[in-house]
Amino acid sequence: MNEQKTPPRPRRSPRDWAVDSALFLAAAGFGLVLAATRLETHPLPPPWLFTLDQATGALGCAALWLRRRRPTETAVALVAVSAFSEMVAGAMLVGLFTVAVHRPPRTTAAVFGLSLLSASCYVVLRPEPDAGPVLLLLFGSALQGAAVGWGLFVHHRRRLALSLLGRAESEARLRAERARNQVREEIAREIHDVLGHRLSLLSVHAGALEYRPDAPPEDVARAAGVIRENAHRALQDLREVLGVLRAPVGELPQPTLADVRRLTEESERAGTRVELEEDVTGTVPDRVGRTAYRIVQEGLTNARKHAPGAPVRVRVAGEAGRGLTVEVRNTAPAAAPAPDARFGQGLVGLAERVALAEGRLEHGPTPSGGWRLAAWLAWSP
């Protein structure tokens, strides 16, 4: 059978050795001062009692080296001995301080009450001719109360420090979790924005081939070419998006406002009639241009999914100080939407992008039965 080993006790640190040595020397010095004072008084106590008192004080000081392992037991033993020994008083005060630091306040109160009882016994057993019993009892109680009060102060200060440390660790965990969630949201937005556009093109043309098997060969060839081209580009885009798992999002290739024309040309080659109107004065900041690109991309993707065959009008206008306006508008659909067309999380992610760019987003049906997606983006001069 394997015997369960007791975990080793933690070794004293240099600071612990310094504190323990200082308290030991303070208790021993307190006992020596009492012994010297007693030698100068008359009449002297009986020799046997004086010798016993000195031996008890020395043993009490030696017992302080056990105070970290057994603080309550050590303090109770010193309090009991202090009922007749005056030279153990210094060690007894250190024992009370130790209990107050390392044990709950309820235990400290019980040991402190026992020390007051022991002080009362000492006054009765060893009265002082030059001091009244009440004055001697009050002096001893004041010393014991000061030791306990100091220990309680240290105890609560340590608990407060641990509480603040635990709170700081909890806040650090929350910040880390918030950062992870933010990264996940960025990954989801990148995947939706980059792949949604390509996959919608594939879905439209694959659906056309499925529902029009009798289409002319040139239309079939053109649709197959679009599917092949966009499948290849989707794979390239997927490789770039997966790079976010190895690098920050900011290091990925990001589109700009200049790429909007290429985006509309791809949609036209895929069969969607797109009219682009640009009226931009000045150089658009990268962040604003990237957000505008994503707005146009989302608008074209939704137009293909929910209004197949409807012409789309894209307008981008603005200047520094006035802001950038982006609008994607389509007329009523000329054909029924694809059977698998449904609203997803694209507009939700787009609203988050626009909010981060300090802009406003609007979307909804038009009186003519079409759909309008528009945004205003802040553009500082």
GIQUITA-V617101 format. One record per residue. N is the residue number from 1. RES is the residue in one small letter. SS is DSSP state (H for helix, E for strand, - for the rest). OMEGA is omega in whole degrees, -180 to 180 (999 if undefined). D_CENTER is the distance of its C-alpha to the mean C-alpha in Angstrom with 1 decimal. Layout:
[[N/RES/SS/OMEGA/D_CENTER] [N/RES/SS/OMEGA/D_CENTER]]
//
This chain:
[[1/m/-/178/44.8] [2/n/-/179/41.7] [3/e/-/179/41.1] [4/q/-/-177/37.6] [5/k/-/177/36.8] [6/t/-/-180/35.3] [7/p/-/-179/32.1] [8/p/-/178/33.1] [9/r/-/179/32.4] [10/p/-/-179/30.1] [11/r/-/178/32.3] [12/r/-/175/32.7] [13/s/-/176/31.0] [14/p/H/178/33.2] [15/r/H/178/31.8] [16/d/H/178/32.6] [17/w/H/-180/36.1] [18/a/H/-180/36.6] [19/v/H/-179/35.5] [20/d/H/180/37.7] [21/s/H/180/40.6] [22/a/H/179/40.5] [23/l/H/177/40.5] [24/f/H/180/43.3] [25/l/H/178/45.3] [26/a/H/179/44.8] [27/a/H/178/46.0] [28/a/H/178/48.9] [29/g/H/178/49.9] [30/f/H/179/49.8] [31/g/H/179/52.2] [32/l/H/178/54.5] [33/v/H/178/54.8] [34/l/H/179/55.8] [35/a/H/178/58.2] [36/a/H/179/59.8] [37/t/H/-180/60.1] [38/r/H/179/61.7] [39/l/H/-179/64.3] [40/e/H/-177/65.4] [41/t/-/177/65.9] [42/h/-/-1/69.1] [43/p/-/177/69.9] [44/l/-/175/67.7] [45/p/-/178/66.2] [46/p/-/-177/68.0] [47/p/H/-178/67.5] [48/w/H/-180/66.1] [49/l/H/180/63.5] [50/f/H/178/62.6] [51/t/H/178/62.2] [52/l/H/180/60.2] [53/d/H/179/57.9] [54/q/H/179/57.3] [55/a/H/179/56.6] [56/t/H/178/54.2] [57/g/H/179/52.4] [58/a/H/178/52.1] [59/l/H/179/50.8] [60/g/H/177/48.3] [61/c/H/178/46.9] [62/a/H/-180/46.8] [63/a/H/-180/44.9] [64/l/H/178/42.0] [65/w/H/176/40.9] [66/l/H/-170/40.0] [67/r/-/180/37.9] [68/r/-/-179/34.5] [69/r/-/-178/35.4] [70/r/-/-176/37.3] [71/p/H/-177/36.7] [72/t/H/-179/38.2] [73/e/H/180/41.2] [74/t/H/-180/42.0] [75/a/H/-180/41.7] [76/v/H/179/43.9] [77/a/H/180/46.5] [78/l/H/177/46.7] [79/v/H/180/47.0] [80/a/H/-179/49.8] [81/v/H/-178/51.7] [82/s/-/177/51.3] [83/a/-/178/53.6] [84/f/-/-177/56.5] [85/s/-/179/55.2] [86/e/-/-177/54.4] [87/m/-/175/53.5] [88/v/-/-175/50.4] [89/a/H/180/49.0] [90/g/H/178/46.7] [91/a/H/179/45.2] [92/m/H/178/44.9] [93/l/H/177/42.9] [94/v/H/178/40.5] [95/g/H/177/40.2] [96/l/H/179/39.4] [97/f/H/-179/36.7] [98/t/H/178/35.2] [99/v/H/-180/35.1] [100/a/H/-179/33.5] [101/v/H/-168/30.7] [102/h/H/-177/30.0] [103/r/-/-180/31.1] [104/p/-/-180/30.2] [105/p/H/179/32.1] [106/r/H/177/34.5] [107/t/H/178/35.7] [108/t/H/180/36.1] [109/a/H/180/38.2] [110/a/H/180/40.4] [111/v/H/178/41.1] [112/f/H/176/41.7] [113/g/H/177/44.2] [114/l/H/179/45.9] [115/s/H/176/46.2] [116/l/H/176/47.9] [117/l/H/178/50.3] [118/s/H/177/51.0] [119/a/H/178/51.6] [120/s/H/178/54.1] [121/c/H/180/55.9] [122/y/H/180/56.1] [123/v/H/-179/57.8] [124/v/H/-176/60.3] [125/l/H/-176/61.0] [126/r/-/-180/61.2] [127/p/-/178/62.3] [128/e/-/-178/62.7] [129/p/-/-176/66.1] [130/d/-/-178/64.8] [131/a/-/178/61.8] [132/g/-/-178/61.7] [133/p/H/-179/59.6] [134/v/H/180/57.5] [135/l/H/180/56.7] [136/l/H/179/55.8] [137/l/H/180/53.6] [138/l/H/179/51.7] [139/f/H/179/51.2] [140/g/H/179/49.8] [141/s/H/179/47.6] [142/a/H/178/46.2] [143/l/H/-180/45.3] [144/q/H/178/43.7] [145/g/H/178/41.7] [146/a/H/179/40.6] [147/a/H/180/39.3] [148/v/H/180/37.5] [149/g/H/178/36.0] [150/w/H/179/34.7] [151/g/H/178/33.2] [152/l/H/177/31.5] [153/f/H/179/30.0] [154/v/H/-179/28.6] [155/h/H/-178/27.3] [156/h/H/177/25.4] [157/r/H/178/24.1] [158/r/H/178/22.6] [159/r/H/178/21.1] [160/l/H/179/19.6] [161/a/H/178/18.2] [162/l/H/178/16.7] [163/s/H/178/15.3] [164/l/H/178/13.7] [165/l/H/178/12.4] [166/g/H/178/11.0] [167/r/H/178/9.4] [168/a/H/178/7.9] [169/e/H/178/6.8] [170/s/H/178/5.4] [171/e/H/178/3.7] [172/a/H/177/2.8] [173/r/H/179/2.8] [174/l/H/178/2.6] [175/r/H/179/3.2] [176/a/H/178/4.9] [177/e/H/178/6.3] [178/r/H/179/7.3] [179/a/H/178/8.8] [180/r/H/178/10.5] [181/n/H/179/11.9] [182/q/H/178/13.1] [183/v/H/178/14.8] [184/r/H/179/16.3] [185/e/H/178/17.7] [186/e/H/178/19.1] [187/i/H/-180/20.8] [188/a/H/179/22.2] [189/r/H/-180/23.5] [190/e/H/-180/25.1] [191/i/H/-179/26.7] [192/h/H/-175/28.1] [193/d/H/-175/29.4] [194/v/H/-175/30.9] [195/l/H/-178/32.3] [196/g/H/-180/33.1] [197/h/H/-179/35.8] [198/r/H/-176/37.4] [199/l/H/177/37.4] [200/s/H/175/38.8] [201/l/H/178/41.7] [202/l/H/-178/42.3] [203/s/H/-179/42.2] [204/v/H/-176/44.7] [205/h/H/176/47.2] [206/a/H/177/46.9] [207/g/H/178/47.6] [208/a/H/177/50.6] [209/l/H/-178/52.0] [210/e/H/-175/51.5] [211/y/H/177/53.1] [212/r/-/-180/55.9] [213/p/-/-179/57.3] [214/d/-/-179/60.6] [215/a/-/178/59.1] [216/p/-/-179/61.2] [217/p/H/-180/60.5] [218/e/H/177/59.4] [219/d/H/178/56.7] [220/v/H/180/55.5] [221/a/H/179/55.4] [222/r/H/179/53.6] [223/a/H/178/50.9] [224/a/H/178/50.6] [225/g/H/177/50.2] [226/v/H/179/47.4] [227/i/H/-180/45.7] [228/r/H/-178/46.1] [229/e/H/-178/44.9] [230/n/H/174/41.8] [231/a/H/178/40.9] [232/h/H/179/41.2] [233/r/H/178/39.0] [234/a/H/176/36.4] [235/l/H/177/36.2] [236/q/H/178/35.7] [237/d/H/180/33.0] [238/l/H/178/31.3] [239/r/H/180/31.3] [240/e/H/-179/29.7] [241/v/H/179/27.0] [242/l/H/175/26.2] [243/g/H/178/25.7] [244/v/H/177/22.3] [245/l/H/-180/21.2] [246/r/-/-178/22.5] [247/a/-/176/21.9] [248/p/-/-178/19.8] [249/v/H/-177/21.3] [250/g/H/-180/22.8] [251/e/H/178/25.0] [252/l/-/175/26.7] [253/p/-/-176/30.2] [254/q/-/179/29.7] [255/p/-/177/32.7] [256/t/-/-179/34.1] [257/l/H/180/36.5] [258/a/H/-179/39.5] [259/d/H/-180/38.6] [260/v/H/180/39.3] [261/r/H/177/43.0] [262/r/H/179/42.5] [263/l/H/179/40.4] [264/t/H/178/43.2] [265/e/H/176/45.8] [266/e/H/179/44.1] [267/s/H/178/44.2] [268/e/H/177/47.9] [269/r/H/179/48.7] [270/a/-/176/47.1] [271/g/-/179/49.5] [272/t/-/178/47.6] [273/r/-/-176/49.5] [274/v/E/175/47.2] [275/e/E/-178/48.3] [276/l/E/176/46.2] [277/e/E/-179/46.6] [278/e/E/177/45.0] [279/d/E/-175/45.5] [280/v/E/178/42.9] [281/t/E/179/43.8] [282/g/-/180/41.9] [283/t/-/-178/39.2] [284/v/-/176/36.2] [285/p/-/-176/32.7] [286/d/H/-177/31.1] [287/r/H/179/28.1] [288/v/H/179/30.6] [289/g/H/179/33.0] [290/r/H/178/30.4] [291/t/H/177/29.4] [292/a/H/178/33.2] [293/y/H/-179/33.8] [294/r/H/178/31.3] [295/i/H/179/32.9] [296/v/H/180/36.3] [297/q/H/180/35.2] [298/e/H/179/33.8] [299/g/H/179/36.9] [300/l/H/179/39.3] [301/t/H/-180/37.5] [302/n/H/178/37.7] [303/a/H/179/41.4] [304/r/H/-177/42.4] [305/k/H/-171/40.7] [306/h/H/179/41.9] [307/a/-/-178/44.9] [308/p/-/179/46.7] [309/g/-/-179/49.6] [310/a/-/176/48.8] [311/p/-/-176/49.0] [312/v/E/177/45.9] [313/r/E/-180/45.8] [314/v/E/179/43.0] [315/r/E/178/43.0] [316/v/E/-177/40.9] [317/a/E/176/41.9] [318/g/E/177/40.7] [319/e/E/-179/40.6] [320/a/-/-179/38.4] [321/g/-/180/37.9] [322/r/-/-180/39.0] [323/g/E/-179/36.3] [324/l/E/179/36.6] [325/t/E/180/37.9] [326/v/E/-179/37.5] [327/e/E/175/39.5] [328/v/E/-175/40.3] [329/r/E/175/43.1] [330/n/E/179/45.1] [331/t/-/178/48.2] [332/a/-/-177/49.0] [333/p/-/177/48.7] [334/a/-/179/52.0] [335/a/-/180/51.0] [336/a/-/178/49.0] [337/p/-/178/45.3] [338/a/-/-177/44.6] [339/p/-/-178/44.4] [340/d/-/-179/40.8] [341/a/-/179/39.6] [342/r/-/-178/36.9] [343/f/-/179/34.2] [344/g/-/-176/30.7] [345/q/-/-177/27.4] [346/g/H/-179/28.9] [347/l/H/178/29.3] [348/v/H/178/25.8] [349/g/H/179/24.3] [350/l/H/177/27.0] [351/a/H/177/26.2] [352/e/H/179/22.6] [353/r/H/-178/24.1] [354/v/H/178/26.6] [355/a/H/178/24.1] [356/l/H/178/22.2] [357/a/-/179/25.7] [358/e/-/-179/26.4] [359/g/-/179/29.1] [360/r/E/-178/30.7] [361/l/E/177/31.5] [362/e/E/176/34.5] [363/h/E/-180/36.0] [364/g/E/-179/38.7] [365/p/E/177/42.3] [366/t/-/179/45.2] [367/p/-/-179/48.5] [368/s/-/179/50.3] [369/g/-/178/48.1] [370/g/-/-177/45.9] [371/w/E/-178/42.2] [372/r/E/175/40.6] [373/l/E/-177/37.2] [374/a/E/180/36.7] [375/a/E/171/34.1] [376/w/E/-177/34.2] [377/l/E/179/31.9] [378/a/-/-179/31.6] [379/w/-/-178/33.5] [380/s/-/-180/33.5] [381/p/-/999/36.8]]
//
